[in-house]
Amino acid sequence: MTEYERSRTMPALPEHVFDQAANVDQFDNWLPEALHVHAGELPAVTVHEDRTDEDTSALLRARKEQMRLEWGTREQGGYAGWLQVAGIGSGASEVTVHLSFFDESHDPGERPVHDALDRSLARLEDQVRMRVDNAAG
């Protein structure tokens, strides 16, 4: 098993960050560009990967009371992850994303995973900033 983790501080309350991260209809705005999530009857989702042009059955659970998202592949069990939002005071939050690859063939490698996580967290921060800025008027 291989695990990866990245964190990023965001200038918004944890509730705002979590609401943005957990909005399935807006996942394409912050997930890696090559992944697309199509919600079925939650927690069931389908993940399409552009690189392989394959669809994978997965599960997605949002635990608002814990400000946590959890996901993973359904049938093959080769991949799982979570996103955790924590308040750090002064109206800011820290977002941590953790990925676990149980099947070596699903693991793209350290550099590509870290790059994808960093880009995704930056894109999520952009989404959060737009929402907070628009709410502020």
Rosetta constraint file for C-alpha pairs under 8 A:
AtomPair CA 1 CA 100 HARMONIC 6.83 0.50
AtomPair CA 1 CA 101 HARMONIC 5.59 0.50
AtomPair CA 1 CA 102 HARMONIC 4.57 0.50
AtomPair CA 1 CA 103 HARMONIC 6.82 0.50
AtomPair CA 1 CA 104 HARMONIC 7.17 0.50
AtomPair CA 2 CA 100 HARMONIC 5.76 0.50
AtomPair CA 2 CA 101 HARMONIC 5.21 0.50
AtomPair CA 2 CA 102 HARMONIC 6.72 0.50
AtomPair CA 2 CA 104 HARMONIC 7.70 0.50
AtomPair CA 2 CA 107 HARMONIC 7.56 0.50
AtomPair CA 3 CA 98 HARMONIC 7.20 0.50
AtomPair CA 3 CA 99 HARMONIC 5.56 0.50
AtomPair CA 3 CA 100 HARMONIC 4.45 0.50
AtomPair CA 3 CA 101 HARMONIC 6.34 0.50
AtomPair CA 4 CA 98 HARMONIC 5.70 0.50
AtomPair CA 4 CA 99 HARMONIC 5.18 0.50
AtomPair CA 4 CA 100 HARMONIC 6.60 0.50
AtomPair CA 4 CA 110 HARMONIC 7.54 0.50
AtomPair CA 4 CA 113 HARMONIC 7.46 0.50
AtomPair CA 4 CA 114 HARMONIC 7.36 0.50
AtomPair CA 5 CA 96 HARMONIC 7.00 0.50
AtomPair CA 5 CA 97 HARMONIC 5.59 0.50
AtomPair CA 5 CA 98 HARMONIC 4.35 0.50
AtomPair CA 5 CA 99 HARMONIC 6.35 0.50
AtomPair CA 5 CA 114 HARMONIC 7.79 0.50
AtomPair CA 6 CA 96 HARMONIC 5.69 0.50
AtomPair CA 6 CA 97 HARMONIC 5.52 0.50
AtomPair CA 6 CA 98 HARMONIC 6.75 0.50
AtomPair CA 6 CA 114 HARMONIC 7.24 0.50
AtomPair CA 6 CA 117 HARMONIC 6.54 0.50
AtomPair CA 6 CA 118 HARMONIC 7.00 0.50
AtomPair CA 7 CA 94 HARMONIC 6.69 0.50
AtomPair CA 7 CA 95 HARMONIC 5.40 0.50
AtomPair CA 7 CA 96 HARMONIC 4.18 0.50
AtomPair CA 7 CA 97 HARMONIC 6.35 0.50
AtomPair CA 7 CA 121 HARMONIC 7.74 0.50
AtomPair CA 8 CA 94 HARMONIC 5.61 0.50
AtomPair CA 8 CA 95 HARMONIC 5.37 0.50
AtomPair CA 8 CA 96 HARMONIC 6.64 0.50
AtomPair CA 8 CA 121 HARMONIC 6.62 0.50
AtomPair CA 8 CA 122 HARMONIC 7.99 0.50
AtomPair CA 9 CA 92 HARMONIC 7.01 0.50
AtomPair CA 9 CA 93 HARMONIC 5.62 0.50
AtomPair CA 9 CA 94 HARMONIC 4.35 0.50
AtomPair CA 9 CA 95 HARMONIC 6.31 0.50
AtomPair CA 10 CA 17 HARMONIC 7.85 0.50
AtomPair CA 10 CA 92 HARMONIC 5.71 0.50
AtomPair CA 10 CA 93 HARMONIC 5.20 0.50
AtomPair CA 10 CA 94 HARMONIC 6.10 0.50
AtomPair CA 10 CA 95 HARMONIC 7.37 0.50
AtomPair CA 10 CA 125 HARMONIC 6.05 0.50
AtomPair CA 10 CA 128 HARMONIC 7.93 0.50
AtomPair CA 11 CA 91 HARMONIC 6.57 0.50
AtomPair CA 11 CA 92 HARMONIC 4.52 0.50
AtomPair CA 11 CA 93 HARMONIC 6.47 0.50
AtomPair CA 11 CA 129 HARMONIC 7.45 0.50
AtomPair CA 12 CA 16 HARMONIC 6.41 0.50
AtomPair CA 12 CA 17 HARMONIC 6.49 0.50
AtomPair CA 12 CA 91 HARMONIC 5.40 0.50
AtomPair CA 12 CA 92 HARMONIC 4.71 0.50
AtomPair CA 12 CA 93 HARMONIC 6.07 0.50
AtomPair CA 12 CA 128 HARMONIC 7.25 0.50
AtomPair CA 12 CA 129 HARMONIC 7.63 0.50
AtomPair CA 12 CA 132 HARMONIC 7.16 0.50
AtomPair CA 13 CA 17 HARMONIC 6.48 0.50
AtomPair CA 13 CA 87 HARMONIC 6.62 0.50
AtomPair CA 13 CA 91 HARMONIC 4.89 0.50
AtomPair CA 13 CA 92 HARMONIC 5.39 0.50
AtomPair CA 13 CA 93 HARMONIC 5.96 0.50
AtomPair CA 14 CA 18 HARMONIC 5.98 0.50
AtomPair CA 14 CA 67 HARMONIC 7.71 0.50
AtomPair CA 14 CA 85 HARMONIC 5.94 0.50
AtomPair CA 14 CA 86 HARMONIC 5.92 0.50
AtomPair CA 14 CA 87 HARMONIC 5.24 0.50
AtomPair CA 14 CA 91 HARMONIC 7.93 0.50
AtomPair CA 14 CA 92 HARMONIC 7.05 0.50
AtomPair CA 14 CA 93 HARMONIC 5.26 0.50
AtomPair CA 14 CA 94 HARMONIC 7.83 0.50
AtomPair CA 15 CA 19 HARMONIC 6.05 0.50
AtomPair CA 15 CA 67 HARMONIC 7.50 0.50
AtomPair CA 16 CA 20 HARMONIC 6.30 0.50
AtomPair CA 16 CA 128 HARMONIC 7.19 0.50
AtomPair CA 16 CA 132 HARMONIC 7.84 0.50
AtomPair CA 17 CA 21 HARMONIC 6.14 0.50
AtomPair CA 17 CA 85 HARMONIC 7.16 0.50
AtomPair CA 17 CA 93 HARMONIC 7.54 0.50
AtomPair CA 17 CA 128 HARMONIC 6.03 0.50
AtomPair CA 18 CA 22 HARMONIC 5.86 0.50
AtomPair CA 18 CA 64 HARMONIC 7.59 0.50
AtomPair CA 18 CA 67 HARMONIC 5.95 0.50
AtomPair CA 18 CA 68 HARMONIC 7.60 0.50
AtomPair CA 18 CA 85 HARMONIC 6.29 0.50
AtomPair CA 19 CA 23 HARMONIC 6.23 0.50
AtomPair CA 20 CA 26 HARMONIC 7.71 0.50
AtomPair CA 20 CA 124 HARMONIC 7.75 0.50
AtomPair CA 20 CA 127 HARMONIC 7.24 0.50
AtomPair CA 20 CA 128 HARMONIC 6.44 0.50
AtomPair CA 21 CA 26 HARMONIC 7.98 0.50
AtomPair CA 21 CA 27 HARMONIC 7.23 0.50
AtomPair CA 21 CA 124 HARMONIC 6.96 0.50
AtomPair CA 22 CA 27 HARMONIC 7.83 0.50
AtomPair CA 22 CA 62 HARMONIC 6.52 0.50
AtomPair CA 22 CA 69 HARMONIC 6.93 0.50
AtomPair CA 23 CA 27 HARMONIC 6.58 0.50
AtomPair CA 24 CA 37 HARMONIC 7.45 0.50
AtomPair CA 24 CA 38 HARMONIC 7.96 0.50
AtomPair CA 24 CA 39 HARMONIC 7.02 0.50
AtomPair CA 26 CA 30 HARMONIC 7.49 0.50
AtomPair CA 27 CA 31 HARMONIC 5.72 0.50
AtomPair CA 27 CA 36 HARMONIC 7.41 0.50
AtomPair CA 27 CA 37 HARMONIC 6.83 0.50
AtomPair CA 28 CA 32 HARMONIC 7.72 0.50
AtomPair CA 28 CA 33 HARMONIC 7.08 0.50
AtomPair CA 28 CA 35 HARMONIC 7.42 0.50
AtomPair CA 28 CA 36 HARMONIC 5.91 0.50
AtomPair CA 28 CA 37 HARMONIC 7.28 0.50
AtomPair CA 29 CA 123 HARMONIC 6.94 0.50
AtomPair CA 29 CA 124 HARMONIC 7.41 0.50
AtomPair CA 29 CA 127 HARMONIC 7.43 0.50
AtomPair CA 30 CA 120 HARMONIC 5.16 0.50
AtomPair CA 30 CA 121 HARMONIC 7.14 0.50
AtomPair CA 30 CA 122 HARMONIC 7.87 0.50
AtomPair CA 30 CA 123 HARMONIC 4.76 0.50
AtomPair CA 30 CA 124 HARMONIC 4.92 0.50
AtomPair CA 30 CA 127 HARMONIC 7.49 0.50
AtomPair CA 31 CA 35 HARMONIC 6.56 0.50
AtomPair CA 31 CA 36 HARMONIC 7.67 0.50
AtomPair CA 31 CA 120 HARMONIC 5.20 0.50
AtomPair CA 31 CA 123 HARMONIC 7.71 0.50
AtomPair CA 31 CA 124 HARMONIC 7.92 0.50
AtomPair CA 32 CA 116 HARMONIC 5.83 0.50
AtomPair CA 32 CA 117 HARMONIC 7.53 0.50
AtomPair CA 32 CA 119 HARMONIC 7.16 0.50
AtomPair CA 32 CA 120 HARMONIC 5.64 0.50
AtomPair CA 34 CA 48 HARMONIC 7.99 0.50
AtomPair CA 34 CA 49 HARMONIC 5.58 0.50
AtomPair CA 34 CA 50 HARMONIC 4.96 0.50
AtomPair CA 34 CA 51 HARMONIC 6.49 0.50
AtomPair CA 35 CA 47 HARMONIC 6.60 0.50
AtomPair CA 35 CA 48 HARMONIC 5.70 0.50
AtomPair CA 35 CA 49 HARMONIC 4.79 0.50
AtomPair CA 35 CA 50 HARMONIC 6.49 0.50
AtomPair CA 36 CA 47 HARMONIC 5.57 0.50
AtomPair CA 36 CA 48 HARMONIC 5.09 0.50
AtomPair CA 36 CA 49 HARMONIC 6.62 0.50
AtomPair CA 37 CA 45 HARMONIC 6.58 0.50
AtomPair CA 37 CA 46 HARMONIC 5.75 0.50
AtomPair CA 37 CA 47 HARMONIC 4.60 0.50
AtomPair CA 37 CA 48 HARMONIC 6.46 0.50
AtomPair CA 38 CA 45 HARMONIC 5.63 0.50
AtomPair CA 38 CA 46 HARMONIC 5.15 0.50
AtomPair CA 38 CA 47 HARMONIC 6.35 0.50
AtomPair CA 38 CA 48 HARMONIC 7.91 0.50
AtomPair CA 39 CA 44 HARMONIC 6.64 0.50
AtomPair CA 39 CA 45 HARMONIC 4.47 0.50
AtomPair CA 39 CA 46 HARMONIC 6.47 0.50
AtomPair CA 40 CA 44 HARMONIC 5.42 0.50
AtomPair CA 40 CA 45 HARMONIC 5.09 0.50
AtomPair CA 40 CA 46 HARMONIC 7.20 0.50
AtomPair CA 41 CA 45 HARMONIC 7.29 0.50
AtomPair CA 42 CA 59 HARMONIC 7.58 0.50
AtomPair CA 42 CA 60 HARMONIC 6.97 0.50
AtomPair CA 42 CA 61 HARMONIC 7.64 0.50
AtomPair CA 43 CA 59 HARMONIC 5.17 0.50
AtomPair CA 43 CA 60 HARMONIC 4.93 0.50
AtomPair CA 43 CA 61 HARMONIC 5.68 0.50
AtomPair CA 44 CA 57 HARMONIC 7.32 0.50
AtomPair CA 44 CA 58 HARMONIC 6.03 0.50
AtomPair CA 44 CA 59 HARMONIC 4.78 0.50
AtomPair CA 44 CA 60 HARMONIC 6.46 0.50
AtomPair CA 45 CA 57 HARMONIC 6.16 0.50
AtomPair CA 45 CA 58 HARMONIC 5.25 0.50
AtomPair CA 45 CA 59 HARMONIC 5.70 0.50
AtomPair CA 45 CA 60 HARMONIC 6.66 0.50
AtomPair CA 46 CA 55 HARMONIC 6.27 0.50
AtomPair CA 46 CA 56 HARMONIC 5.54 0.50
AtomPair CA 46 CA 57 HARMONIC 4.74 0.50
AtomPair CA 46 CA 58 HARMONIC 5.74 0.50
AtomPair CA 47 CA 55 HARMONIC 5.47 0.50
AtomPair CA 47 CA 56 HARMONIC 5.14 0.50
AtomPair CA 47 CA 57 HARMONIC 6.47 0.50
AtomPair CA 47 CA 58 HARMONIC 6.78 0.50
AtomPair CA 48 CA 53 HARMONIC 6.76 0.50
AtomPair CA 48 CA 54 HARMONIC 5.67 0.50
AtomPair CA 48 CA 55 HARMONIC 4.37 0.50
AtomPair CA 48 CA 56 HARMONIC 6.42 0.50
AtomPair CA 49 CA 53 HARMONIC 5.47 0.50
AtomPair CA 49 CA 54 HARMONIC 5.59 0.50
AtomPair CA 49 CA 55 HARMONIC 6.52 0.50
AtomPair CA 50 CA 54 HARMONIC 7.16 0.50
AtomPair CA 56 CA 73 HARMONIC 7.01 0.50
AtomPair CA 57 CA 73 HARMONIC 6.02 0.50
AtomPair CA 57 CA 74 HARMONIC 5.60 0.50
AtomPair CA 57 CA 75 HARMONIC 7.07 0.50
AtomPair CA 58 CA 71 HARMONIC 7.02 0.50
AtomPair CA 58 CA 72 HARMONIC 5.49 0.50
AtomPair CA 58 CA 73 HARMONIC 4.15 0.50
AtomPair CA 58 CA 74 HARMONIC 4.75 0.50
AtomPair CA 58 CA 75 HARMONIC 7.92 0.50
AtomPair CA 59 CA 71 HARMONIC 5.34 0.50
AtomPair CA 59 CA 72 HARMONIC 5.53 0.50
AtomPair CA 59 CA 73 HARMONIC 6.35 0.50
AtomPair CA 59 CA 74 HARMONIC 6.32 0.50
AtomPair CA 60 CA 69 HARMONIC 7.15 0.50
AtomPair CA 60 CA 70 HARMONIC 5.78 0.50
AtomPair CA 60 CA 71 HARMONIC 4.41 0.50
AtomPair CA 60 CA 72 HARMONIC 6.96 0.50
AtomPair CA 61 CA 69 HARMONIC 5.70 0.50
AtomPair CA 61 CA 70 HARMONIC 5.21 0.50
AtomPair CA 61 CA 71 HARMONIC 6.32 0.50
AtomPair CA 62 CA 67 HARMONIC 7.66 0.50
AtomPair CA 62 CA 68 HARMONIC 6.05 0.50
AtomPair CA 62 CA 69 HARMONIC 4.54 0.50
AtomPair CA 62 CA 70 HARMONIC 6.55 0.50
AtomPair CA 63 CA 67 HARMONIC 5.82 0.50
AtomPair CA 63 CA 68 HARMONIC 5.15 0.50
AtomPair CA 63 CA 69 HARMONIC 6.11 0.50
AtomPair CA 64 CA 68 HARMONIC 6.35 0.50
AtomPair CA 67 CA 84 HARMONIC 6.04 0.50
AtomPair CA 67 CA 85 HARMONIC 5.50 0.50
AtomPair CA 67 CA 86 HARMONIC 7.40 0.50
AtomPair CA 68 CA 82 HARMONIC 6.93 0.50
AtomPair CA 68 CA 83 HARMONIC 5.59 0.50
AtomPair CA 68 CA 84 HARMONIC 4.59 0.50
AtomPair CA 68 CA 85 HARMONIC 6.46 0.50
AtomPair CA 69 CA 82 HARMONIC 5.36 0.50
AtomPair CA 69 CA 83 HARMONIC 5.07 0.50
AtomPair CA 69 CA 84 HARMONIC 6.64 0.50
AtomPair CA 70 CA 80 HARMONIC 7.63 0.50
AtomPair CA 70 CA 81 HARMONIC 5.84 0.50
AtomPair CA 70 CA 82 HARMONIC 4.30 0.50
AtomPair CA 70 CA 83 HARMONIC 6.59 0.50
AtomPair CA 71 CA 80 HARMONIC 5.58 0.50
AtomPair CA 71 CA 81 HARMONIC 5.37 0.50
AtomPair CA 71 CA 82 HARMONIC 6.21 0.50
AtomPair CA 72 CA 77 HARMONIC 7.03 0.50
AtomPair CA 72 CA 78 HARMONIC 7.92 0.50
AtomPair CA 72 CA 79 HARMONIC 5.45 0.50
AtomPair CA 72 CA 80 HARMONIC 3.89 0.50
AtomPair CA 72 CA 81 HARMONIC 6.20 0.50
AtomPair CA 73 CA 77 HARMONIC 5.16 0.50
AtomPair CA 73 CA 78 HARMONIC 6.42 0.50
AtomPair CA 73 CA 79 HARMONIC 5.66 0.50
AtomPair CA 73 CA 80 HARMONIC 6.53 0.50
AtomPair CA 77 CA 102 HARMONIC 7.22 0.50
AtomPair CA 77 CA 103 HARMONIC 7.93 0.50
AtomPair CA 78 CA 101 HARMONIC 5.83 0.50
AtomPair CA 78 CA 102 HARMONIC 4.75 0.50
AtomPair CA 78 CA 103 HARMONIC 4.66 0.50
AtomPair CA 78 CA 106 HARMONIC 6.62 0.50
AtomPair CA 79 CA 99 HARMONIC 7.48 0.50
AtomPair CA 79 CA 100 HARMONIC 5.75 0.50
AtomPair CA 79 CA 101 HARMONIC 4.61 0.50
AtomPair CA 79 CA 102 HARMONIC 5.78 0.50
AtomPair CA 79 CA 103 HARMONIC 7.09 0.50
AtomPair CA 79 CA 106 HARMONIC 7.18 0.50
AtomPair CA 80 CA 99 HARMONIC 5.95 0.50
AtomPair CA 80 CA 100 HARMONIC 5.22 0.50
AtomPair CA 80 CA 101 HARMONIC 6.64 0.50
AtomPair CA 81 CA 97 HARMONIC 7.29 0.50
AtomPair CA 81 CA 98 HARMONIC 5.34 0.50
AtomPair CA 81 CA 99 HARMONIC 4.27 0.50
AtomPair CA 81 CA 100 HARMONIC 5.88 0.50
AtomPair CA 82 CA 97 HARMONIC 5.77 0.50
AtomPair CA 82 CA 98 HARMONIC 5.33 0.50
AtomPair CA 82 CA 99 HARMONIC 6.73 0.50
AtomPair CA 83 CA 95 HARMONIC 6.91 0.50
AtomPair CA 83 CA 96 HARMONIC 5.58 0.50
AtomPair CA 83 CA 97 HARMONIC 4.41 0.50
AtomPair CA 83 CA 98 HARMONIC 6.44 0.50
AtomPair CA 84 CA 95 HARMONIC 5.68 0.50
AtomPair CA 84 CA 96 HARMONIC 5.23 0.50
AtomPair CA 84 CA 97 HARMONIC 6.56 0.50
AtomPair CA 85 CA 93 HARMONIC 6.60 0.50
AtomPair CA 85 CA 94 HARMONIC 5.79 0.50
AtomPair CA 85 CA 95 HARMONIC 4.59 0.50
AtomPair CA 85 CA 96 HARMONIC 6.60 0.50
AtomPair CA 86 CA 93 HARMONIC 5.46 0.50
AtomPair CA 86 CA 94 HARMONIC 5.28 0.50
AtomPair CA 86 CA 95 HARMONIC 6.52 0.50
AtomPair CA 87 CA 91 HARMONIC 7.47 0.50
AtomPair CA 87 CA 92 HARMONIC 6.12 0.50
AtomPair CA 87 CA 93 HARMONIC 4.39 0.50
AtomPair CA 87 CA 94 HARMONIC 6.37 0.50
AtomPair CA 88 CA 92 HARMONIC 5.69 0.50
AtomPair CA 88 CA 93 HARMONIC 5.24 0.50
AtomPair CA 88 CA 94 HARMONIC 6.58 0.50
AtomPair CA 89 CA 93 HARMONIC 7.34 0.50
AtomPair CA 95 CA 121 HARMONIC 7.86 0.50
AtomPair CA 97 CA 117 HARMONIC 7.42 0.50
AtomPair CA 101 CA 106 HARMONIC 6.46 0.50
AtomPair CA 101 CA 107 HARMONIC 5.82 0.50
AtomPair CA 102 CA 106 HARMONIC 7.93 0.50
AtomPair CA 103 CA 107 HARMONIC 7.11 0.50
AtomPair CA 108 CA 112 HARMONIC 6.34 0.50
AtomPair CA 108 CA 113 HARMONIC 6.58 0.50
AtomPair CA 109 CA 113 HARMONIC 6.14 0.50
AtomPair CA 110 CA 114 HARMONIC 5.99 0.50
AtomPair CA 111 CA 115 HARMONIC 6.04 0.50
AtomPair CA 112 CA 116 HARMONIC 6.03 0.50
AtomPair CA 113 CA 117 HARMONIC 6.06 0.50
AtomPair CA 114 CA 118 HARMONIC 6.04 0.50
AtomPair CA 115 CA 119 HARMONIC 6.14 0.50
AtomPair CA 116 CA 120 HARMONIC 6.00 0.50
AtomPair CA 117 CA 121 HARMONIC 6.08 0.50
AtomPair CA 118 CA 122 HARMONIC 6.19 0.50
AtomPair CA 119 CA 123 HARMONIC 6.11 0.50
AtomPair CA 120 CA 124 HARMONIC 6.07 0.50
AtomPair CA 121 CA 125 HARMONIC 6.11 0.50
AtomPair CA 122 CA 126 HARMONIC 6.28 0.50
AtomPair CA 123 CA 127 HARMONIC 6.32 0.50
AtomPair CA 124 CA 128 HARMONIC 6.16 0.50
AtomPair CA 125 CA 129 HARMONIC 6.03 0.50
AtomPair CA 126 CA 130 HARMONIC 6.19 0.50
AtomPair CA 127 CA 131 HARMONIC 6.28 0.50
AtomPair CA 128 CA 132 HARMONIC 6.09 0.50
AtomPair CA 129 CA 133 HARMONIC 5.81 0.50
AtomPair CA 130 CA 134 HARMONIC 5.93 0.50
AtomPair CA 131 CA 135 HARMONIC 6.08 0.50
AtomPair CA 132 CA 136 HARMONIC 6.16 0.50
AtomPair CA 133 CA 137 HARMONIC 6.48 0.50
